[in-house]
Amino acid sequence: MHTKLLSTKFIVVILLLITNLAQAQSYYSKEKEVLDNIAMLIKEGEYNKLSDYFNNMVELRIPEKEGVFSKTQSKFILKDFFSENTPKSLEFEKWGESE
């Protein structure tokens, strides 16, 4: 159960790490479409396609792996993570512009 809770927290953290999103999207509908795609990829554990949204360097915080990694390293870290932790659900805790 502890791993499942960490998995859920990791998914939220990874969404925050996708820094290309804010720069690449200028319209709400396009941003929502991108977030929906990211959510779908996380739910399916699609680490390879998810990495398309990463910058060259990615900060990850998951159990036993914390730090700044290259896009390629991050992809393989996620591969290992998803192989051991199957996503069950996903919720966005915060979305949109800060006030």
WOKA-V275310 format. One record per residue. NEAR is the number of other ideal C-beta (glycine too) atoms within 10 Angstrom. Layout:
# WOKA-V275310
NEAR + NEAR
This chain:
# WOKA-V275310
5 + 7 + 11 + 12 + 9 + 15 + 18 + 16 + 13 + 22 + 21 + 14 + 13 + 23 + 19 + 12 + 16 + 19 + 14 + 12 + 15 + 10 + 8 + 12 + 15 + 8 + 8 + 10 + 8 + 11 + 16 + 13 + 12 + 16 + 17 + 10 + 15 + 22 + 17 + 13 + 18 + 21 + 14 + 13 + 16 + 16 + 20 + 12 + 13 + 21 + 18 + 14 + 20 + 21 + 14 + 8 + 12 + 23 + 15 + 19 + 14 + 18 + 14 + 7 + 15 + 10 + 10 + 11 + 18 + 13 + 14 + 12 + 15 + 24 + 18 + 14 + 18 + 25 + 13 + 13 + 22 + 18 + 10 + 9 + 18 + 11 + 18 + 10 + 9 + 14 + 8 + 11 + 7 + 8 + 9 + 10 + 6 + 4 + 3
